[in-house]
Amino acid sequence: MDNELFNQIKNNIDQVMEELAAAAAKAGRKESEIRLMSVTKTKPYDYVEAAYQSGSRLFGENRVNELSEKFSDFYPDGEVHLIGHLQRNKAKEAVKYASSIDSIDKFETAQAVNKYCAELGKTIDILLEYNTSGEASKSGFQNEDEFFRTVDRIRELENVRIRGLMTVGPLTGDRDEIRSAFRHLVALFRRVDELHPDLKICELSMGMSSDFDIAIEEGSTIIRIGTRLFGARQYPTV
């Protein structure tokens, strides 16, 4: 592993963890209530290894092909979540390597995940993604009635376990608008918990590099950080 890369990523992780602790203290929360997810999408495996050696144990990937390439033979104590939109035809591959699917927004997708988990004899955690910003470019439920009807259906599946909710905050510099979106997700979380206490949901995945301090103040349990740790995304040129 390149020492310069390791040192840079370790410094970045340490800095984010300091900010995480400060945001938690401001909100009167314990630092231990919030986990840092290292989002390694588009980054080569060296970045994953550097983050792991720097103490990261929770990772996020957007695409199933990257999930399988980087995490098919990972450290036993590593945990990787698929956080990007999942197409049903990729569900079979996704459930082989993911610890959790954090982007479920249709019953049919959960049904496919359940089917392939049953074939593997495993149960997988899922988060339900809600589009709190209403932006057309984003995935996630946008209708509360549909959302709650889908919760009712998914909870009957035997090989998936609803652990909580996920959202991507609005792309804006208006911090009040961002906070409002996160509060919307918290309200949905509380309603699901009231309706289905047996699920014992516990995860609120919200907050990224530019807004995780707000998310922590509003109750996030997982912050998804990519560019602050690893730099700008490396998308292939056409």
ABEGO torsion letter per residue (X at the ends): XBAAAAAAAAAAAAAAAAAAAAAAAAAGBBAAABBBBBBABGBBAAAAAAAAAAGBABBBBABAAAAAAAAABBBAABBBBBABBBBAAAAAAAAAABABBAABABAAAAAAAAAAAAAAGBBBBBBBBBBAAGBAABBEBABAAAAAAAAAAAAABAABBBAEBBBBBBBBABAAAAAAAAAAAAAAAAAAAAABAAAGBABBBBEBAAAAAAAAAAGBABBBBAAAAAEBBBBBBX
